[in-house]
Amino acid sequence: MQYTKFSFPLNVYAHALCLEEGHFHYLHYGFNLQQGIHQAQQNSTDFVMTKLPPVPADILEVGIGVGTTGSQLDNAGYNYTGVVPDPVQIAYCQDKKLHLIENRFELMPQEVQYDVILFQESAQYIPTHTLLQKANALLKPNGQILILDEVTTELIEKLEQLANQFGFDILAQQDFTEAAAPSLGYLIEIIYKHRRALLQELQISNLQLSKLLYQLEIRNQGYQDKTFSYMFFQLSKQP
Ligand SMILES: C[S@@+](CC[C@H](N)C(=O)[O-])C[C@H]1O[C@@H](n2cnc3c(N)ncnc32)[C@H](O)[C@@H]1O
């Protein structure tokens, strides 16, 4: 299965990375871009791995991307499950032999519970109150949510109140804006650079790509004027 068939705009991110770098392993920002995008993206996942409980633990990853984090968790000895609504990502990861569920996180059945639910740049697609409510239902007692994502400054302020409302304590929060924001500049740059090939090879319209670039530029501006931040949150389910 071709990653070029991923849902828009993930197909753009994946193909831009491939055209620029020759290959790609993740669909998230990286930390410390000066080390190159591949290492920077791995730095981000390495950080998340340090926040996991020891093996064996049941981990649910929301938004599997190309299954790189899933494979690392599986190889490390975790009981890994990934959930994603995009059947193309599931087909793309077929050779990795991971336990994958095709669904939106919000709609997952609730008969299985997990120790950790990981959102690495997937929390932004789910309304925060829905995310917390569903995570509460899917976590074992004392289970944890790990989120690494871009958020509005307004949400950071509201999160403590929301977390409590839905039965969570915030154990840790860390601002990675400075380390992660240059990745967005890089992404915008490579989309502009490979614009012609992206339009031809992904069969997307000029208007679609222009709108995406506009949204990314706004986000980039948000990082400059501090209306957006790239944050890590660790939340623990209250007993
Ligand atoms: C920016 S990508 C990040 C992928 C991967 N976590 C990584 O770090 O490379 C966002 C991911 O979230 C997934 N996603 C979006 N909405 C979702 C939802 N409602 N439930 C589960 N996954 C979702 C996308 O399909 C994609 O896999």
The ligand as a Gaussian input file, in Angstrom:
#p B3LYP/6-31G(d) Opt

LIG

0 1
 C        0.276000      13.824000      12.600000
 S       -0.103000      12.108000      12.542000
 C        0.957000      11.444000      13.811000
 C        1.185000       9.968000      13.602000
 C        2.099000       9.270000      14.620000
 N        1.571000       9.355000      15.961000
 C        3.477000       9.856000      14.582000
 O        3.887000      10.440000      15.587000
 O        4.161000       9.716000      13.544000
 C       -1.713000      12.044000      13.286000
 C       -2.264000      10.660000      13.453000
 O       -3.510000      10.704000      14.158000
 C       -4.458000       9.910000      13.454000
 N       -5.816000      10.342000      13.829000
 C       -6.491000      11.447000      13.458000
 N       -7.711000      11.479000      14.027000
 C       -7.812000      10.346000      14.789000
 C       -8.845000       9.800000      15.620000
 N      -10.003000      10.431000      15.787000
 N       -8.613000       8.604000      16.240000
 C       -7.424000       7.965000      16.067000
 N       -6.407000       8.449000      15.304000
 C       -6.605000       9.626000      14.665000
 C       -4.063000      10.105000      12.001000
 O       -4.652000       9.181000      11.117000
 C       -2.553000       9.931000      12.142000
 O       -2.179000       8.597000      12.258000

